[in-house]
Amino acid sequence: MVKVKMNVQTTYHGKLLRKDKIYEIDEELAKRWIVSKIAELVEE
C-alpha cells in the first residue's frame, strides 16, 4: 500500500475519492494512476 494525493475527484469501489486529499491504495493501482496523472505519489 502506498499513499497518493488525488489530482481529480473519482469513485473507486463505491468510495468517493476527492481532489487534493491523500488516500492509501494498492501499489499497482497507484502506479497506473500516477502515469495517467490521476494522482501523485506522497512521500512519507
PDB file with one MODEL, atoms N, CA, C and O in Angstrom:
MODEL        1
ATOM      1  N   MET A   1       0.841  -1.187   0.000  1.00  0.00           N
ATOM      2  CA  MET A   1       0.000   0.000   0.000  1.00  0.00           C
ATOM      3  C   MET A   1       0.888   1.253   0.000  1.00  0.00           C
ATOM      4  O   MET A   1       1.901   1.326   0.695  1.00  0.00           O
ATOM      5  N   VAL A   2       0.470   2.220  -0.797  1.00  0.00           N
ATOM      6  CA  VAL A   2       1.185   3.493  -0.869  1.00  0.00           C
ATOM      7  C   VAL A   2       0.180   4.629  -0.741  1.00  0.00           C
ATOM      8  O   VAL A   2      -1.019   4.442  -0.950  1.00  0.00           O
ATOM      9  N   LYS A   3       0.684   5.807  -0.395  1.00  0.00           N
ATOM     10  CA  LYS A   3      -0.183   6.974  -0.260  1.00  0.00           C
ATOM     11  C   LYS A   3      -0.079   7.834  -1.515  1.00  0.00           C
ATOM     12  O   LYS A   3       1.012   8.092  -2.024  1.00  0.00           O
ATOM     13  N   VAL A   4      -1.236   8.269  -1.999  1.00  0.00           N
ATOM     14  CA  VAL A   4      -1.282   9.144  -3.167  1.00  0.00           C
ATOM     15  C   VAL A   4      -2.171  10.340  -2.869  1.00  0.00           C
ATOM     16  O   VAL A   4      -3.104  10.260  -2.070  1.00  0.00           O
ATOM     17  N   LYS A   5      -1.863  11.443  -3.527  1.00  0.00           N
ATOM     18  CA  LYS A   5      -2.696  12.641  -3.462  1.00  0.00           C
ATOM     19  C   LYS A   5      -3.459  12.716  -4.773  1.00  0.00           C
ATOM     20  O   LYS A   5      -2.852  12.694  -5.844  1.00  0.00           O
ATOM     21  N   MET A   6      -4.765  12.803  -4.705  1.00  0.00           N
ATOM     22  CA  MET A   6      -5.599  12.798  -5.892  1.00  0.00           C
ATOM     23  C   MET A   6      -5.547  14.141  -6.622  1.00  0.00           C
ATOM     24  O   MET A   6      -5.606  15.200  -5.998  1.00  0.00           O
ATOM     25  N   ASN A   7      -5.435  14.083  -7.963  1.00  0.00           N
ATOM     26  CA  ASN A   7      -5.474  15.280  -8.795  1.00  0.00           C
ATOM     27  C   ASN A   7      -6.874  15.526  -9.344  1.00  0.00           C
ATOM     28  O   ASN A   7      -7.161  16.606  -9.859  1.00  0.00           O
ATOM     29  N   VAL A   8      -7.733  14.541  -9.236  1.00  0.00           N
ATOM     30  CA  VAL A   8      -9.115  14.633  -9.709  1.00  0.00           C
ATOM     31  C   VAL A   8     -10.026  13.985  -8.669  1.00  0.00           C
ATOM     32  O   VAL A   8      -9.567  13.277  -7.772  1.00  0.00           O
ATOM     33  N   GLN A   9     -11.326  14.243  -8.808  1.00  0.00           N
ATOM     34  CA  GLN A   9     -12.293  13.552  -7.951  1.00  0.00           C
ATOM     35  C   GLN A   9     -12.831  12.365  -8.724  1.00  0.00           C
ATOM     36  O   GLN A   9     -13.219  12.504  -9.884  1.00  0.00           O
ATOM     37  N   THR A  10     -12.858  11.206  -8.098  1.00  0.00           N
ATOM     38  CA  THR A  10     -13.334   9.994  -8.766  1.00  0.00           C
ATOM     39  C   THR A  10     -13.949   9.054  -7.738  1.00  0.00           C
ATOM     40  O   THR A  10     -13.862   9.290  -6.532  1.00  0.00           O
ATOM     41  N   THR A  11     -14.561   8.001  -8.223  1.00  0.00           N
ATOM     42  CA  THR A  11     -15.041   6.953  -7.324  1.00  0.00           C
ATOM     43  C   THR A  11     -14.249   5.687  -7.611  1.00  0.00           C
ATOM     44  O   THR A  11     -13.868   5.421  -8.751  1.00  0.00           O
ATOM     45  N   TYR A  12     -14.009   4.920  -6.573  1.00  0.00           N
ATOM     46  CA  TYR A  12     -13.270   3.670  -6.693  1.00  0.00           C
ATOM     47  C   TYR A  12     -13.876   2.683  -5.723  1.00  0.00           C
ATOM     48  O   TYR A  12     -13.862   2.907  -4.513  1.00  0.00           O
ATOM     49  N   HIS A  13     -14.409   1.593  -6.243  1.00  0.00           N
ATOM     50  CA  HIS A  13     -15.095   0.570  -5.430  1.00  0.00           C
ATOM     51  C   HIS A  13     -16.179   1.195  -4.552  1.00  0.00           C
ATOM     52  O   HIS A  13     -16.335   0.831  -3.387  1.00  0.00           O
ATOM     53  N   GLY A  14     -16.923   2.138  -5.125  1.00  0.00           N
ATOM     54  CA  GLY A  14     -18.036   2.751  -4.417  1.00  0.00           C
ATOM     55  C   GLY A  14     -17.661   3.846  -3.441  1.00  0.00           C
ATOM     56  O   GLY A  14     -18.536   4.426  -2.798  1.00  0.00           O
ATOM     57  N   LYS A  15     -16.371   4.140  -3.318  1.00  0.00           N
ATOM     58  CA  LYS A  15     -15.930   5.193  -2.413  1.00  0.00           C
ATOM     59  C   LYS A  15     -15.586   6.445  -3.218  1.00  0.00           C
ATOM     60  O   LYS A  15     -15.000   6.355  -4.297  1.00  0.00           O
ATOM     61  N   LEU A  16     -15.950   7.598  -2.691  1.00  0.00           N
ATOM     62  CA  LEU A  16     -15.635   8.862  -3.332  1.00  0.00           C
ATOM     63  C   LEU A  16     -14.234   9.294  -2.914  1.00  0.00           C
ATOM     64  O   LEU A  16     -13.953   9.449  -1.725  1.00  0.00           O
ATOM     65  N   LEU A  17     -13.365   9.485  -3.890  1.00  0.00           N
ATOM     66  CA  LEU A  17     -12.007   9.967  -3.637  1.00  0.00           C
ATOM     67  C   LEU A  17     -11.945  11.406  -4.128  1.00  0.00           C
ATOM     68  O   LEU A  17     -12.114  11.661  -5.321  1.00  0.00           O
ATOM     69  N   ARG A  18     -11.708  12.338  -3.235  1.00  0.00           N
ATOM     70  CA  ARG A  18     -11.770  13.760  -3.563  1.00  0.00           C
ATOM     71  C   ARG A  18     -10.412  14.322  -3.976  1.00  0.00           C
ATOM     72  O   ARG A  18      -9.359  13.850  -3.547  1.00  0.00           O
ATOM     73  N   LYS A  19     -10.477  15.342  -4.821  1.00  0.00           N
ATOM     74  CA  LYS A  19      -9.276  16.033  -5.283  1.00  0.00           C
ATOM     75  C   LYS A  19      -8.536  16.650  -4.091  1.00  0.00           C
ATOM     76  O   LYS A  19      -9.162  17.151  -3.157  1.00  0.00           O
ATOM     77  N   ASP A  20      -7.206  16.610  -4.133  1.00  0.00           N
ATOM     78  CA  ASP A  20      -6.297  17.195  -3.133  1.00  0.00           C
ATOM     79  C   ASP A  20      -6.303  16.484  -1.784  1.00  0.00           C
ATOM     80  O   ASP A  20      -5.687  16.975  -0.837  1.00  0.00           O
ATOM     81  N   LYS A  21      -6.974  15.354  -1.671  1.00  0.00           N
ATOM     82  CA  LYS A  21      -6.948  14.551  -0.443  1.00  0.00           C
ATOM     83  C   LYS A  21      -5.971  13.391  -0.635  1.00  0.00           C
ATOM     84  O   LYS A  21      -5.684  12.988  -1.762  1.00  0.00           O
ATOM     85  N   ILE A  22      -5.467  12.863   0.474  1.00  0.00           N
ATOM     86  CA  ILE A  22      -4.488  11.775   0.434  1.00  0.00           C
ATOM     87  C   ILE A  22      -5.178  10.469   0.829  1.00  0.00           C
ATOM     88  O   ILE A  22      -5.907  10.407   1.819  1.00  0.00           O
ATOM     89  N   TYR A  23      -4.926   9.417   0.022  1.00  0.00           N
ATOM     90  CA  TYR A  23      -5.520   8.110   0.252  1.00  0.00           C
ATOM     91  C   TYR A  23      -4.443   7.036   0.152  1.00  0.00           C
ATOM     92  O   TYR A  23      -3.442   7.208  -0.543  1.00  0.00           O
ATOM     93  N   GLU A  24      -4.660   5.934   0.851  1.00  0.00           N
ATOM     94  CA  GLU A  24      -3.756   4.792   0.788  1.00  0.00           C
ATOM     95  C   GLU A  24      -4.390   3.743  -0.114  1.00  0.00           C
ATOM     96  O   GLU A  24      -5.489   3.258   0.158  1.00  0.00           O
ATOM     97  N   ILE A  25      -3.679   3.390  -1.205  1.00  0.00           N
ATOM     98  CA  ILE A  25      -4.205   2.432  -2.170  1.00  0.00           C
ATOM     99  C   ILE A  25      -3.138   1.409  -2.534  1.00  0.00           C
ATOM    100  O   ILE A  25      -1.972   1.546  -2.164  1.00  0.00           O
ATOM    101  N   ASP A  26      -3.557   0.388  -3.263  1.00  0.00           N
ATOM    102  CA  ASP A  26      -2.666  -0.672  -3.720  1.00  0.00           C
ATOM    103  C   ASP A  26      -1.564  -0.099  -4.619  1.00  0.00           C
ATOM    104  O   ASP A  26      -1.812   0.820  -5.400  1.00  0.00           O
ATOM    105  N   GLU A  27      -0.365  -0.639  -4.509  1.00  0.00           N
ATOM    106  CA  GLU A  27       0.790  -0.121  -5.243  1.00  0.00           C
ATOM    107  C   GLU A  27       0.620  -0.206  -6.764  1.00  0.00           C
ATOM    108  O   GLU A  27       0.990   0.729  -7.474  1.00  0.00           O
ATOM    109  N   GLU A  28       0.071  -1.301  -7.269  1.00  0.00           N
ATOM    110  CA  GLU A  28      -0.126  -1.446  -8.721  1.00  0.00           C
ATOM    111  C   GLU A  28      -1.106  -0.408  -9.252  1.00  0.00           C
ATOM    112  O   GLU A  28      -0.867   0.200 -10.296  1.00  0.00           O
ATOM    113  N   LEU A  29      -2.194  -0.207  -8.543  1.00  0.00           N
ATOM    114  CA  LEU A  29      -3.177   0.794  -8.938  1.00  0.00           C
ATOM    115  C   LEU A  29      -2.568   2.194  -8.870  1.00  0.00           C
ATOM    116  O   LEU A  29      -2.813   3.022  -9.747  1.00  0.00           O
ATOM    117  N   ALA A  30      -1.790   2.452  -7.849  1.00  0.00           N
ATOM    118  CA  ALA A  30      -1.140   3.755  -7.700  1.00  0.00           C
ATOM    119  C   ALA A  30      -0.229   4.044  -8.889  1.00  0.00           C
ATOM    120  O   ALA A  30      -0.211   5.168  -9.389  1.00  0.00           O
ATOM    121  N   LYS A  31       0.521   3.054  -9.346  1.00  0.00           N
ATOM    122  CA  LYS A  31       1.407   3.243 -10.493  1.00  0.00           C
ATOM    123  C   LYS A  31       0.619   3.659 -11.727  1.00  0.00           C
ATOM    124  O   LYS A  31       1.031   4.565 -12.452  1.00  0.00           O
ATOM    125  N   ARG A  32      -0.520   2.999 -11.970  1.00  0.00           N
ATOM    126  CA  ARG A  32      -1.355   3.336 -13.134  1.00  0.00           C
ATOM    127  C   ARG A  32      -1.928   4.741 -13.012  1.00  0.00           C
ATOM    128  O   ARG A  32      -1.961   5.484 -13.993  1.00  0.00           O
ATOM    129  N   TRP A  33      -2.379   5.109 -11.820  1.00  0.00           N
ATOM    130  CA  TRP A  33      -2.953   6.437 -11.612  1.00  0.00           C
ATOM    131  C   TRP A  33      -1.898   7.527 -11.765  1.00  0.00           C
ATOM    132  O   TRP A  33      -2.187   8.593 -12.308  1.00  0.00           O
ATOM    133  N   ILE A  34      -0.690   7.275 -11.296  1.00  0.00           N
ATOM    134  CA  ILE A  34       0.388   8.268 -11.398  1.00  0.00           C
ATOM    135  C   ILE A  34       0.759   8.499 -12.861  1.00  0.00           C
ATOM    136  O   ILE A  34       0.933   9.644 -13.279  1.00  0.00           O
ATOM    137  N   VAL A  35       0.879   7.435 -13.637  1.00  0.00           N
ATOM    138  CA  VAL A  35       1.190   7.547 -15.061  1.00  0.00           C
ATOM    139  C   VAL A  35       0.086   8.306 -15.800  1.00  0.00           C
ATOM    140  O   VAL A  35       0.361   9.077 -16.719  1.00  0.00           O
ATOM    141  N   SER A  36      -1.163   8.080 -15.390  1.00  0.00           N
ATOM    142  CA  SER A  36      -2.312   8.721 -16.038  1.00  0.00           C
ATOM    143  C   SER A  36      -2.587  10.132 -15.510  1.00  0.00           C
ATOM    144  O   SER A  36      -3.524  10.797 -15.953  1.00  0.00           O
ATOM    145  N   LYS A  37      -1.763  10.580 -14.559  1.00  0.00           N
ATOM    146  CA  LYS A  37      -1.902  11.907 -13.949  1.00  0.00           C
ATOM    147  C   LYS A  37      -3.188  12.061 -13.126  1.00  0.00           C
ATOM    148  O   LYS A  37      -3.640  13.178 -12.875  1.00  0.00           O
ATOM    149  N   ILE A  38      -3.760  10.952 -12.717  1.00  0.00           N
ATOM    150  CA  ILE A  38      -4.949  10.992 -11.857  1.00  0.00           C
ATOM    151  C   ILE A  38      -4.536  11.302 -10.415  1.00  0.00           C
ATOM    152  O   ILE A  38      -5.282  11.925  -9.660  1.00  0.00           O
ATOM    153  N   ALA A  39      -3.332  10.850 -10.054  1.00  0.00           N
ATOM    154  CA  ALA A  39      -2.842  11.042  -8.686  1.00  0.00           C
ATOM    155  C   ALA A  39      -1.326  11.225  -8.721  1.00  0.00           C
ATOM    156  O   ALA A  39      -0.677  10.978  -9.737  1.00  0.00           O
ATOM    157  N   GLU A  40      -0.782  11.663  -7.588  1.00  0.00           N
ATOM    158  CA  GLU A  40       0.677  11.765  -7.458  1.00  0.00           C
ATOM    159  C   GLU A  40       1.105  11.115  -6.154  1.00  0.00           C
ATOM    160  O   GLU A  40       0.376  11.133  -5.163  1.00  0.00           O
ATOM    161  N   LEU A  41       2.280  10.551  -6.172  1.00  0.00           N
ATOM    162  CA  LEU A  41       2.810   9.830  -5.016  1.00  0.00           C
ATOM    163  C   LEU A  41       3.132  10.788  -3.873  1.00  0.00           C
ATOM    164  O   LEU A  41       3.666  11.875  -4.092  1.00  0.00           O
ATOM    165  N   VAL A  42       2.805  10.377  -2.670  1.00  0.00           N
ATOM    166  CA  VAL A  42       3.104  11.171  -1.469  1.00  0.00           C
ATOM    167  C   VAL A  42       4.270  10.505  -0.757  1.00  0.00           C
ATOM    168  O   VAL A  42       4.197   9.328  -0.404  1.00  0.00           O
ATOM    169  N   GLU A  43       5.344  11.256  -0.547  1.00  0.00           N
ATOM    170  CA  GLU A  43       6.486  10.741   0.198  1.00  0.00           C
ATOM    171  C   GLU A  43       6.165  10.804   1.684  1.00  0.00           C
ATOM    172  O   GLU A  43       5.692  11.824   2.184  1.00  0.00           O
ATOM    173  N   GLU A  44       6.425   9.707   2.382  1.00  0.00           N
ATOM    174  CA  GLU A  44       6.083   9.645   3.813  1.00  0.00           C
ATOM    175  C   GLU A  44       7.154  10.223   4.675  1.00  0.00           C
ATOM    176  O   GLU A  44       7.018  10.244   5.898  1.00  0.00           O
TER     177      GLU A  44
ENDMDL
END
